[in-house]
Amino acid sequence: MESAMNQQDWKKVAEIELVYKTRVKASERPVIGKANDAAKLLMSLWNEGKIDFVEQFKILLLNRANRVLGVVDISTGGVTGTIADPKLIFSAALKANACGIILSHNHPSGNIKPSPADEQLTAKIKAAGKYLDINVLDHVIVTSENYYSFAEEGLL
């Protein structure tokens, strides 16, 4: 079952290009020193019309100095949940060459307490990050008024 490739077959293969584009100088990027820094930044970036309406999942991508490379909207769900696909999370982190990530989602109910599903997802993503040398530095749950940090509460 041998098949000979002709010279035109190479044109039928998808080209993959890894590029990170930014207009922000490294020295101008926000630095995340503690959970409060991440929460303030995330709350300022969240769409005011959605934070109390539907659940969304976002990640902050950080370099080695904990400067923010970017924010990525991973998913938007319904009133009680959203799907955070680890493949999407790590594809974004790898593309930006991030050394660390901060996971984040909102609770439209206003309750900042993490659910068992939140805790399981965090553990799963943290374990996957170890294999890729991408540190999961925190998981921040935000509402329009408050936040909860897994790192501050000793859950990471």
VMD Tcl script that builds the backbone (N, CA, C; Angstrom):
set m [mol new atoms 468]
animate dup $m
set s [atomselect $m all]
$s set {name element resname resid chain x y z} {
  {N N MET 1 A 0.830 -1.179 0.000}
  {CA C MET 1 A 0.000 0.000 0.000}
  {C C MET 1 A 0.876 1.245 0.000}
  {N N GLU 2 A 1.830 1.229 -0.837}
  {CA C GLU 2 A 2.714 2.377 -0.960}
  {C C GLU 2 A 2.108 3.387 -1.924}
  {N N SER 3 A 2.290 4.627 -1.589}
  {CA C SER 3 A 1.846 5.667 -2.499}
  {C C SER 3 A 2.981 6.665 -2.651}
  {N N ALA 4 A 3.219 7.000 -3.846}
  {CA C ALA 4 A 4.289 7.954 -4.122}
  {C C ALA 4 A 3.719 9.363 -4.052}
  {N N MET 5 A 4.435 10.223 -3.332}
  {CA C MET 5 A 4.014 11.624 -3.262}
  {C C MET 5 A 4.538 12.350 -4.490}
  {N N ASN 6 A 3.662 13.074 -5.114}
  {CA C ASN 6 A 4.162 13.887 -6.211}
  {C C ASN 6 A 4.567 15.252 -5.663}
  {N N GLN 7 A 5.155 16.031 -6.473}
  {CA C GLN 7 A 5.710 17.309 -6.021}
  {C C GLN 7 A 4.633 18.305 -5.611}
  {N N GLN 8 A 3.406 18.109 -5.974}
  {CA C GLN 8 A 2.330 19.046 -5.620}
  {C C GLN 8 A 1.659 18.692 -4.286}
  {N N ASP 9 A 1.923 17.499 -3.729}
  {CA C ASP 9 A 1.277 17.082 -2.486}
  {C C ASP 9 A 1.632 17.976 -1.308}
  {N N TRP 10 A 2.800 18.553 -1.277}
  {CA C TRP 10 A 3.202 19.402 -0.162}
  {C C TRP 10 A 2.311 20.633 -0.051}
  {N N LYS 11 A 1.666 21.022 -1.133}
  {CA C LYS 11 A 0.776 22.184 -1.122}
  {C C LYS 11 A -0.555 21.876 -0.449}
  {N N LYS 12 A -0.827 20.610 -0.167}
  {CA C LYS 12 A -2.082 20.196 0.450}
  {C C LYS 12 A -1.961 20.095 1.977}
  {N N VAL 13 A -0.844 20.511 2.517}
  {CA C VAL 13 A -0.605 20.452 3.956}
  {C C VAL 13 A -0.778 21.844 4.540}
  {N N ALA 14 A -1.488 21.921 5.667}
  {CA C ALA 14 A -1.696 23.214 6.316}
  {C C ALA 14 A -0.388 23.733 6.896}
  {N N GLU 15 A -0.173 25.016 6.752}
  {CA C GLU 15 A 1.005 25.655 7.326}
  {C C GLU 15 A 0.633 26.203 8.696}
  {N N ILE 16 A 1.462 25.936 9.675}
  {CA C ILE 16 A 1.264 26.420 11.035}
  {C C ILE 16 A 2.323 27.470 11.315}
  {N N GLU 17 A 1.867 28.638 11.787}
  {CA C GLU 17 A 2.805 29.706 12.107}
  {C C GLU 17 A 2.533 30.165 13.533}
  {N N LEU 18 A 3.577 30.255 14.343}
  {CA C LEU 18 A 3.459 30.740 15.703}
  {C C LEU 18 A 3.982 32.163 15.760}
  {N N VAL 19 A 3.073 33.086 16.088}
  {CA C VAL 19 A 3.425 34.495 16.113}
  {C C VAL 19 A 2.778 35.141 17.332}
  {N N TYR 20 A 3.516 36.001 17.988}
  {CA C TYR 20 A 2.976 36.810 19.086}
  {C C TYR 20 A 3.203 38.258 18.709}
  {N N LYS 21 A 2.126 39.008 18.575}
  {CA C LYS 21 A 2.227 40.407 18.176}
  {C C LYS 21 A 1.744 41.280 19.324}
  {N N THR 22 A 2.509 42.297 19.634}
  {CA C THR 22 A 2.109 43.243 20.667}
  {C C THR 22 A 2.526 44.642 20.262}
  {N N ARG 23 A 1.765 45.599 20.734}
  {CA C ARG 23 A 2.113 47.001 20.525}
  {C C ARG 23 A 2.552 47.634 21.831}
  {N N VAL 24 A 2.633 46.829 22.885}
  {CA C VAL 24 A 2.958 47.330 24.217}
  {C C VAL 24 A 4.387 46.940 24.571}
  {N N LYS 25 A 5.172 47.924 24.961}
  {CA C LYS 25 A 6.539 47.649 25.400}
  {C C LYS 25 A 6.510 46.853 26.688}
  {N N ALA 26 A 7.503 45.994 26.880}
  {CA C ALA 26 A 7.555 45.154 28.072}
  {C C ALA 26 A 7.484 45.976 29.357}
  {N N SER 27 A 8.149 47.119 29.373}
  {CA C SER 27 A 8.177 47.956 30.575}
  {C C SER 27 A 6.828 48.608 30.876}
  {N N GLU 28 A 5.925 48.635 29.903}
  {CA C GLU 28 A 4.624 49.270 30.084}
  {C C GLU 28 A 3.520 48.277 30.454}
  {N N ARG 29 A 3.832 46.993 30.452}
  {CA C ARG 29 A 2.829 45.979 30.766}
  {C C ARG 29 A 2.557 45.962 32.268}
  {N N PRO 30 A 1.299 45.759 32.652}
  {CA C PRO 30 A 0.993 45.683 34.084}
  {C C PRO 30 A 1.721 44.513 34.742}
  {N N VAL 31 A 2.123 44.714 35.989}
  {CA C VAL 31 A 2.763 43.664 36.779}
  {C C VAL 31 A 1.744 43.128 37.773}
  {N N ILE 32 A 1.670 41.804 37.870}
  {CA C ILE 32 A 0.787 41.170 38.844}
  {C C ILE 32 A 1.651 40.706 40.018}
  {N N GLY 33 A 1.519 41.391 41.144}
  {CA C GLY 33 A 2.289 41.039 42.332}
  {C C GLY 33 A 1.487 40.241 43.340}
  {N N LYS 34 A 0.177 40.436 43.322}
  {CA C LYS 34 A -0.705 39.730 44.251}
  {C C LYS 34 A -2.077 39.572 43.613}
  {N N ALA 35 A -2.926 38.798 44.258}
  {CA C ALA 35 A -4.249 38.504 43.705}
  {C C ALA 35 A -5.066 39.764 43.477}
  {N N ASN 36 A -4.945 40.725 44.349}
  {CA C ASN 36 A -5.698 41.964 44.214}
  {C C ASN 36 A -5.362 42.683 42.900}
  {N N ASP 37 A -4.090 42.636 42.489}
  {CA C ASP 37 A -3.687 43.235 41.207}
  {C C ASP 37 A -4.409 42.561 40.047}
  {N N ALA 38 A -4.437 41.227 40.082}
  {CA C ALA 38 A -5.106 40.474 39.023}
  {C C ALA 38 A -6.600 40.755 39.022}
  {N N ALA 39 A -7.209 40.771 40.206}
  {CA C ALA 39 A -8.648 41.010 40.303}
  {C C ALA 39 A -9.022 42.389 39.771}
  {N N LYS 40 A -8.260 43.406 40.144}
  {CA C LYS 40 A -8.548 44.758 39.659}
  {C C LYS 40 A -8.450 44.827 38.132}
  {N N LEU 41 A -7.396 44.230 37.586}
  {CA C LEU 41 A -7.225 44.239 36.133}
  {C C LEU 41 A -8.366 43.495 35.453}
  {N N LEU 42 A -8.683 42.302 35.942}
  {CA C LEU 42 A -9.751 41.510 35.339}
  {C C LEU 42 A -11.097 42.216 35.418}
  {N N MET 43 A -11.400 42.795 36.566}
  {CA C MET 43 A -12.685 43.478 36.726}
  {C C MET 43 A -12.781 44.692 35.793}
  {N N SER 44 A -11.647 45.332 35.537}
  {CA C SER 44 A -11.665 46.479 34.621}
  {C C SER 44 A -11.845 46.043 33.168}
  {N N LEU 45 A -11.441 44.818 32.854}
  {CA C LEU 45 A -11.545 44.313 31.485}
  {C C LEU 45 A -12.877 43.623 31.203}
  {N N TRP 46 A -13.596 43.244 32.261}
  {CA C TRP 46 A -14.834 42.485 32.088}
  {C C TRP 46 A -15.921 43.380 31.508}
  {N N ASN 47 A -16.696 42.866 30.617}
  {CA C ASN 47 A -17.829 43.587 30.049}
  {C C ASN 47 A -18.876 43.785 31.148}
  {N N GLU 48 A -19.172 45.036 31.466}
  {CA C GLU 48 A -20.128 45.356 32.537}
  {C C GLU 48 A -21.506 44.738 32.294}
  {N N GLY 49 A -21.869 44.579 31.053}
  {CA C GLY 49 A -23.164 44.000 30.725}
  {C C GLY 49 A -23.224 42.491 30.876}
  {N N LYS 50 A -22.066 41.861 31.073}
  {CA C LYS 50 A -22.047 40.404 31.173}
  {C C LYS 50 A -21.617 39.869 32.534}
  {N N ILE 51 A -20.890 40.653 33.321}
  {CA C ILE 51 A -20.332 40.138 34.571}
  {C C ILE 51 A -21.424 39.648 35.533}
  {N N ASP 52 A -22.583 40.290 35.536}
  {CA C ASP 52 A -23.696 39.870 36.390}
  {C C ASP 52 A -24.773 39.124 35.603}
  {N N PHE 53 A -24.464 38.769 34.351}
  {CA C PHE 53 A -25.477 38.178 33.479}
  {C C PHE 53 A -25.167 36.733 33.091}
  {N N VAL 54 A -23.986 36.497 32.519}
  {CA C VAL 54 A -23.587 35.147 32.094}
  {C C VAL 54 A -22.182 34.843 32.588}
  {N N GLU 55 A -21.894 33.555 32.742}
  {CA C GLU 55 A -20.571 33.158 33.205}
  {C C GLU 55 A -19.595 33.128 32.032}
  {N N GLN 56 A -18.406 33.682 32.273}
  {CA C GLN 56 A -17.348 33.716 31.269}
  {C C GLN 56 A -16.044 33.253 31.908}
  {N N PHE 57 A -15.149 32.743 31.084}
  {CA C PHE 57 A -13.847 32.278 31.553}
  {C C PHE 57 A -12.779 33.013 30.751}
  {N N LYS 58 A -11.807 33.592 31.457}
  {CA C LYS 58 A -10.711 34.330 30.833}
  {C C LYS 58 A -9.397 33.887 31.477}
  {N N ILE 59 A -8.300 34.127 30.778}
  {CA C ILE 59 A -6.989 33.888 31.374}
  {C C ILE 59 A -6.098 35.105 31.146}
  {N N LEU 60 A -5.244 35.338 32.115}
  {CA C LEU 60 A -4.168 36.311 31.966}
  {C C LEU 60 A -2.907 35.533 31.650}
  {N N LEU 61 A -2.179 35.969 30.643}
  {CA C LEU 61 A -0.912 35.357 30.261}
  {C C LEU 61 A 0.210 36.223 30.801}
  {N N LEU 62 A 1.165 35.601 31.492}
  {CA C LEU 62 A 2.234 36.353 32.144}
  {C C LEU 62 A 3.604 35.883 31.686}
  {N N ASN 63 A 4.541 36.829 31.639}
  {CA C ASN 63 A 5.925 36.449 31.354}
  {C C ASN 63 A 6.625 36.078 32.662}
  {N N ARG 64 A 7.907 35.824 32.608}
  {CA C ARG 64 A 8.667 35.384 33.782}
  {C C ARG 64 A 8.658 36.437 34.900}
  {N N ALA 65 A 8.546 37.704 34.545}
  {CA C ALA 65 A 8.543 38.798 35.528}
  {C C ALA 65 A 7.124 39.136 35.994}
  {N N ASN 66 A 6.162 38.284 35.692}
  {CA C ASN 66 A 4.744 38.484 36.033}
  {C C ASN 66 A 4.144 39.740 35.404}
  {N N ARG 67 A 4.680 40.110 34.247}
  {CA C ARG 67 A 4.079 41.189 33.463}
  {C C ARG 67 A 3.055 40.556 32.518}
  {N N VAL 68 A 1.940 41.234 32.351}
  {CA C VAL 68 A 0.834 40.692 31.565}
  {C C VAL 68 A 1.133 40.788 30.076}
  {N N LEU 69 A 1.175 39.642 29.433}
  {CA C LEU 69 A 1.349 39.575 27.980}
  {C C LEU 69 A 0.023 39.792 27.268}
  {N N GLY 70 A -1.056 39.376 27.908}
  {CA C GLY 70 A -2.366 39.535 27.292}
  {C C GLY 70 A -3.448 38.865 28.106}
  {N N VAL 71 A -4.677 39.116 27.709}
  {CA C VAL 71 A -5.850 38.471 28.298}
  {C C VAL 71 A -6.572 37.744 27.174}
  {N N VAL 72 A -7.056 36.553 27.482}
  {CA C VAL 72 A -7.727 35.740 26.473}
  {C C VAL 72 A -9.116 35.361 26.971}
  {N N ASP 73 A -10.126 35.630 26.157}
  {CA C ASP 73 A -11.484 35.163 26.446}
  {C C ASP 73 A -11.567 33.709 25.987}
  {N N ILE 74 A -11.724 32.813 26.943}
  {CA C ILE 74 A -11.752 31.383 26.624}
  {C C ILE 74 A -13.162 30.920 26.287}
  {N N SER 75 A -14.157 31.342 27.086}
  {CA C SER 75 A -15.516 30.885 26.808}
  {C C SER 75 A -16.559 31.775 27.462}
  {N N THR 76 A -17.754 31.709 26.900}
  {CA C THR 76 A -18.938 32.335 27.468}
  {C C THR 76 A -20.009 31.273 27.529}
  {N N GLY 77 A -20.642 31.160 28.690}
  {CA C GLY 77 A -21.660 30.136 28.875}
  {C C GLY 77 A -23.009 30.728 29.192}
  {N N GLY 78 A -23.679 30.075 30.130}
  {CA C GLY 78 A -24.998 30.517 30.542}
  {C C GLY 78 A -24.946 31.133 31.930}
  {N N VAL 79 A -26.065 31.125 32.592}
  {CA C VAL 79 A -26.191 31.736 33.909}
  {C C VAL 79 A -25.411 30.958 34.970}
  {N N THR 80 A -25.348 29.636 34.831}
  {CA C THR 80 A -24.756 28.822 35.895}
  {C C THR 80 A -23.441 28.147 35.542}
  {N N GLY 81 A -22.904 28.361 34.360}
  {CA C GLY 81 A -21.645 27.714 34.040}
  {C C GLY 81 A -21.150 28.024 32.643}
  {N N THR 82 A -19.865 27.701 32.444}
  {CA C THR 82 A -19.234 27.812 31.135}
  {C C THR 82 A -18.177 26.724 31.030}
  {N N ILE 83 A -17.798 26.385 29.846}
  {CA C ILE 83 A -16.805 25.336 29.602}
  {C C ILE 83 A -15.440 25.980 29.382}
  {N N ALA 84 A -14.474 25.549 30.156}
  {CA C ALA 84 A -13.095 26.027 29.988}
  {C C ALA 84 A -12.260 24.863 29.465}
  {N N ASP 85 A -12.001 24.869 28.191}
  {CA C ASP 85 A -11.276 23.779 27.548}
  {C C ASP 85 A -9.773 23.957 27.776}
  {N N PRO 86 A -9.129 23.026 28.487}
  {CA C PRO 86 A -7.688 23.149 28.736}
  {C C PRO 86 A -6.861 23.277 27.461}
  {N N LYS 87 A -7.300 22.662 26.370}
  {CA C LYS 87 A -6.553 22.779 25.111}
  {C C LYS 87 A -6.530 24.227 24.623}
  {N N LEU 88 A -7.639 24.928 24.750}
  {CA C LEU 88 A -7.680 26.336 24.344}
  {C C LEU 88 A -6.813 27.186 25.274}
  {N N ILE 89 A -6.864 26.892 26.556}
  {CA C ILE 89 A -6.072 27.643 27.538}
  {C C ILE 89 A -4.589 27.515 27.226}
  {N N PHE 90 A -4.130 26.283 27.044}
  {CA C PHE 90 A -2.699 26.082 26.829}
  {C C PHE 90 A -2.255 26.420 25.411}
  {N N SER 91 A -3.148 26.354 24.437}
  {CA C SER 91 A -2.737 26.788 23.099}
  {C C SER 91 A -2.463 28.294 23.112}
  {N N ALA 92 A -3.274 29.051 23.835}
  {CA C ALA 92 A -3.041 30.500 23.952}
  {C C ALA 92 A -1.754 30.770 24.724}
  {N N ALA 93 A -1.560 30.060 25.825}
  {CA C ALA 93 A -0.356 30.258 26.648}
  {C C ALA 93 A 0.905 29.907 25.874}
  {N N LEU 94 A 0.865 28.832 25.120}
  {CA C LEU 94 A 2.029 28.429 24.334}
  {C C LEU 94 A 2.295 29.417 23.203}
  {N N LYS 95 A 1.249 29.879 22.564}
  {CA C LYS 95 A 1.428 30.820 21.454}
  {C C LYS 95 A 2.058 32.128 21.929}
  {N N ALA 96 A 1.702 32.568 23.135}
  {CA C ALA 96 A 2.272 33.802 23.678}
  {C C ALA 96 A 3.587 33.559 24.400}
  {N N ASN 97 A 4.007 32.298 24.464}
  {CA C ASN 97 A 5.232 31.924 25.166}
  {C C ASN 97 A 5.176 32.335 26.642}
  {N N ALA 98 A 3.992 32.188 27.229}
  {CA C ALA 98 A 3.769 32.574 28.622}
  {C C ALA 98 A 4.474 31.617 29.575}
  {N N CYS 99 A 4.989 32.164 30.655}
  {CA C CYS 99 A 5.600 31.358 31.720}
  {C C CYS 99 A 4.604 31.054 32.824}
  {N N GLY 100 A 3.577 31.890 32.919}
  {CA C GLY 100 A 2.555 31.697 33.936}
  {C C GLY 100 A 1.204 32.145 33.421}
  {N N ILE 101 A 0.162 31.589 34.049}
  {CA C ILE 101 A -1.197 32.000 33.703}
  {C C ILE 101 A -1.998 32.189 34.979}
  {N N ILE 102 A -2.968 33.068 34.884}
  {CA C ILE 102 A -3.955 33.238 35.945}
  {C C ILE 102 A -5.308 32.937 35.331}
  {N N LEU 103 A -5.971 31.946 35.889}
  {CA C LEU 103 A -7.299 31.565 35.445}
  {C C LEU 103 A -8.310 32.508 36.080}
  {N N SER 104 A -9.406 32.734 35.411}
  {CA C SER 104 A -10.434 33.596 35.984}
  {C C SER 104 A -11.786 33.295 35.375}
  {N N HIS 105 A -12.794 33.368 36.198}
  {CA C HIS 105 A -14.162 33.350 35.698}
  {C C HIS 105 A -15.034 34.152 36.652}
  {N N ASN 106 A -16.203 34.499 36.182}
  {CA C ASN 106 A -17.123 35.266 37.011}
  {C C ASN 106 A -18.260 34.386 37.501}
  {N N HIS 107 A -18.875 34.815 38.580}
  {CA C HIS 107 A -20.090 34.187 39.089}
  {C C HIS 107 A -21.204 35.231 39.030}
  {N N PRO 108 A -22.099 35.134 38.055}
  {CA C PRO 108 A -23.179 36.106 37.934}
  {C C PRO 108 A -24.058 36.207 39.187}
  {N N SER 109 A -24.085 35.139 39.982}
  {CA C SER 109 A -24.909 35.139 41.198}
  {C C SER 109 A -24.389 36.106 42.252}
  {N N GLY 110 A -23.109 36.501 42.137}
  {CA C GLY 110 A -22.502 37.355 43.150}
  {C C GLY 110 A -21.810 36.573 44.243}
  {N N ASN 111 A -22.011 35.260 44.286}
  {CA C ASN 111 A -21.370 34.391 45.276}
  {C C ASN 111 A -19.948 34.088 44.820}
  {N N ILE 112 A -18.952 34.447 45.622}
  {CA C ILE 112 A -17.564 34.241 45.198}
  {C C ILE 112 A -17.000 32.876 45.590}
  {N N LYS 113 A -17.728 32.088 46.342}
  {CA C LYS 113 A -17.237 30.780 46.786}
  {C C LYS 113 A -17.104 29.828 45.589}
  {N N PRO 114 A -15.937 29.171 45.452}
  {CA C PRO 114 A -15.762 28.237 44.331}
  {C C PRO 114 A -16.606 26.971 44.512}
  {N N SER 115 A -17.067 26.447 43.407}
  {CA C SER 115 A -17.806 25.181 43.411}
  {C C SER 115 A -16.809 24.031 43.368}
  {N N PRO 116 A -17.255 22.818 43.685}
  {CA C PRO 116 A -16.368 21.655 43.508}
  {C C PRO 116 A -15.853 21.532 42.072}
  {N N ALA 117 A -16.684 21.878 41.089}
  {CA C ALA 117 A -16.245 21.833 39.688}
  {C C ALA 117 A -15.136 22.853 39.438}
  {N N ASP 118 A -15.228 24.033 40.058}
  {CA C ASP 118 A -14.168 25.043 39.941}
  {C C ASP 118 A -12.861 24.502 40.503}
  {N N GLU 119 A -12.930 23.849 41.643}
  {CA C GLU 119 A -11.734 23.300 42.288}
  {C C GLU 119 A -11.120 22.178 41.451}
  {N N GLN 120 A -11.963 21.306 40.888}
  {CA C GLN 120 A -11.469 20.199 40.054}
  {C C GLN 120 A -10.809 20.720 38.779}
  {N N LEU 121 A -11.429 21.684 38.146}
  {CA C LEU 121 A -10.862 22.254 36.921}
  {C C LEU 121 A -9.515 22.904 37.207}
  {N N THR 122 A -9.426 23.634 38.295}
  {CA C THR 122 A -8.174 24.298 38.664}
  {C C THR 122 A -7.069 23.277 38.864}
  {N N ALA 123 A -7.363 22.204 39.578}
  {CA C ALA 123 A -6.371 21.149 39.823}
  {C C ALA 123 A -5.940 20.502 38.508}
  {N N LYS 124 A -6.891 20.255 37.622}
  {CA C LYS 124 A -6.590 19.633 36.319}
  {C C LYS 124 A -5.673 20.521 35.484}
  {N N ILE 125 A -5.982 21.813 35.425}
  {CA C ILE 125 A -5.183 22.732 34.615}
  {C C ILE 125 A -3.809 22.942 35.245}
  {N N LYS 126 A -3.757 22.998 36.562}
  {CA C LYS 126 A -2.467 23.143 37.242}
  {C C LYS 126 A -1.566 21.941 36.947}
  {N N ALA 127 A -2.122 20.735 36.994}
  {CA C ALA 127 A -1.339 19.522 36.706}
  {C C ALA 127 A -0.844 19.529 35.262}
  {N N ALA 128 A -1.687 19.922 34.330}
  {CA C ALA 128 A -1.276 19.982 32.925}
  {C C ALA 128 A -0.176 21.018 32.731}
  {N N GLY 129 A -0.286 22.136 33.413}
  {CA C GLY 129 A 0.717 23.192 33.308}
  {C C GLY 129 A 2.098 22.737 33.736}
  {N N LYS 130 A 2.161 21.848 34.711}
  {CA C LYS 130 A 3.462 21.341 35.181}
  {C C LYS 130 A 4.217 20.649 34.050}
  {N N TYR 131 A 3.509 19.915 33.213}
  {CA C TYR 131 A 4.148 19.209 32.105}
  {C C TYR 131 A 4.695 20.168 31.046}
  {N N LEU 132 A 4.095 21.349 30.967}
  {CA C LEU 132 A 4.495 22.333 29.954}
  {C C LEU 132 A 5.370 23.443 30.518}
  {N N ASP 133 A 5.699 23.366 31.805}
  {CA C ASP 133 A 6.458 24.430 32.490}
  {C C ASP 133 A 5.729 25.768 32.409}
  {N N ILE 134 A 4.416 25.715 32.526}
  {CA C ILE 134 A 3.586 26.913 32.599}
  {C C ILE 134 A 2.894 26.886 33.953}
  {N N ASN 135 A 3.278 27.809 34.816}
  {CA C ASN 135 A 2.745 27.836 36.174}
  {C C ASN 135 A 1.347 28.437 36.212}
  {N N VAL 136 A 0.445 27.740 36.865}
  {CA C VAL 136 A -0.875 28.302 37.152}
  {C C VAL 136 A -0.716 29.034 38.476}
  {N N LEU 137 A -0.674 30.352 38.407}
  {CA C LEU 137 A -0.364 31.172 39.568}
  {C C LEU 137 A -1.580 31.442 40.446}
  {N N ASP 138 A -2.753 31.442 39.858}
  {CA C ASP 138 A -3.965 31.710 40.632}
  {C C ASP 138 A -5.185 31.379 39.789}
  {N N HIS 139 A -6.292 31.261 40.453}
  {CA C HIS 139 A -7.603 31.200 39.812}
  {C C HIS 139 A -8.446 32.205 40.576}
  {N N VAL 140 A -8.870 33.250 39.884}
  {CA C VAL 140 A -9.594 34.348 40.512}
  {C C VAL 140 A -11.045 34.309 40.039}
  {N N ILE 141 A -11.957 34.229 41.003}
  {CA C ILE 141 A -13.383 34.321 40.703}
  {C C ILE 141 A -13.786 35.766 40.969}
  {N N VAL 142 A -14.408 36.401 39.987}
  {CA C VAL 142 A -14.792 37.799 40.146}
  {C C VAL 142 A -16.305 37.962 40.073}
  {N N THR 143 A -16.762 38.991 40.742}
  {CA C THR 143 A -18.127 39.477 40.598}
  {C C THR 143 A -17.999 40.975 40.340}
  {N N SER 144 A -19.090 41.654 40.192}
  {CA C SER 144 A -19.003 43.099 39.964}
  {C C SER 144 A -18.545 43.836 41.219}
  {N N GLU 145 A -18.560 43.156 42.375}
  {CA C GLU 145 A -18.220 43.825 43.633}
  {C C GLU 145 A -17.044 43.225 44.398}
  {N N ASN 146 A -16.676 41.995 44.109}
  {CA C ASN 146 A -15.700 41.308 44.948}
  {C C ASN 146 A -14.937 40.260 44.137}
  {N N TYR 147 A -13.988 39.600 44.780}
  {CA C TYR 147 A -13.252 38.518 44.131}
  {C C TYR 147 A -12.855 37.469 45.162}
  {N N TYR 148 A -12.489 36.292 44.646}
  {CA C TYR 148 A -11.989 35.187 45.458}
  {C C TYR 148 A -10.724 34.683 44.778}
  {N N SER 149 A -9.671 34.512 45.534}
  {CA C SER 149 A -8.402 34.036 44.996}
  {C C SER 149 A -8.074 32.656 45.555}
  {N N PHE 150 A -7.907 31.682 44.672}
  {CA C PHE 150 A -7.483 30.350 45.098}
  {C C PHE 150 A -6.128 30.416 45.803}
  {N N ALA 151 A -5.233 31.236 45.281}
  {CA C ALA 151 A -3.886 31.346 45.860}
  {C C ALA 151 A -3.950 31.946 47.273}
  {N N GLU 152 A -4.711 33.018 47.442}
  {CA C GLU 152 A -4.831 33.637 48.775}
  {C C GLU 152 A -5.460 32.696 49.790}
  {N N GLU 153 A -6.340 31.831 49.321}
  {CA C GLU 153 A -7.027 30.898 50.219}
  {C C GLU 153 A -6.282 29.576 50.381}
  {N N GLY 154 A -5.091 29.466 49.788}
  {CA C GLY 154 A -4.273 28.262 49.937}
  {C C GLY 154 A -4.758 27.059 49.153}
  {N N LEU 155 A -5.534 27.275 48.108}
  {CA C LEU 155 A -6.062 26.161 47.310}
  {C C LEU 155 A -5.206 25.839 46.087}
  {N N LEU 156 A -4.082 26.530 45.916}
  {CA C LEU 156 A -3.195 26.237 44.783}
  {C C LEU 156 A -1.889 25.675 45.270}
}
mol reanalyze $m
mol bondsrecalc $m
mol representation Tube
mol addrep $m
